[in-house]
Amino acid sequence: MTFFGALRARVYDDKIRDFLLEVGLQNIGKRLVNAKDEVKFTQPVMSLQVLMRYGKALEAEQENVKRVQLADAYLDGAVLAGEGGSANTEKSANVYAGGSV
């Protein structure tokens, strides 16, 4: 999905969230299944201010994903203290003992 597609999806997600709040979770089945009235949404307003707000939220989420991936990559290569009796890997122990890596 492109960045602009993600922005558009966020705007429509809000419309659906508003609909759910208006109808109520307990009444959603009655409103959608075998309903006499068709559910129609008005086209949402996508002003610059709204798009900027969603753009900043998407940017923050992407930064968060990067941080989590970096942390996962770091933890995958790290040996935790107490594991095997030492926090040093075999590779790092050789460096401290004057061996080659």
N, C-alpha and C positions, 0 to 999 in steps of 0.2 A: 504494500500500500504506500502511496506517495504521502509526502508531508501534507499536501493540500487535501488529499482524500481523508487523511486522519483528522484534519481540522473539521472538515464537513461532517464526518461521522460523529465527532464530539457534539456538534451543534444539534444534530438529530437525536443523539442519545439523551440530551437534555430535554428535548420535546417529549420523548417517550417517558422519561422519568417524571416530568410534570403531569403527563396523562395518568400514570400509575398513582401518583399522589392524589390527583383529582378524583379518580374512580375508587381507589382503595384496593388493597390486595384481596380483601375478602369478596369484592364484587367484580374482579377482573374477568373471571370465568363467565359470569352472566353477561358482561358487556361485550365479550368477544365471540362466545360460542352461541350459535343460533340467535344472534341478536337481530332485532328488527331494523335498528339503525346502523348504518355503516359507520365505522370509525374513520374520521377524516381529520387530517392535521393541516393546519395552515402552514404555509412556507415560512420557515424561521428567518428571523432577521440576522444577517451575517454582516454586521457592521465591522469596521476596522477595529474598534475597541474590543468587540467580542472575539474576533479572530486573533488579535494580539494576546488576549488573555489565554486562549487555548494554545496558542503557539508557545507561549512561555511555559505553560504546564507540560506540554509535550517535550520541550527542551529539558526541563527539570527531570522528567521521567527518564529520558535518554541518558542524562548524566548519572542518574541513580543506577541504571542498568550497567553502565560502564564501571562504576564503583564496585558493584557487586561482582561483576566478572573479574575485575582486578583482584578483589579480595579472595574470590574462589581460586584464581590462578596462584596467588601467593600461598594460600592454605594447602593447596594440592602439593606444592613443592616443599612445604615446611614440615619439620618433624617436631611434634609437640613435646614439651618437657615431660620426662617420666616414661615416655614410650621407649621401651627397650633399655631403660636405665639411663639414657643420655639424651640431651637435646641436640647433640652433634650428629650429623650424618657421617657416613664413612668417608665421604669426599672431604668434608670440612675437617675431620679429625686428621687426615693425612696432611693437610695444609699446616695445621698447628704443630704437627710432629716433624715438620720439615720435609715431608714427602712431596712428590709431584702429584698434580691433579690430572 
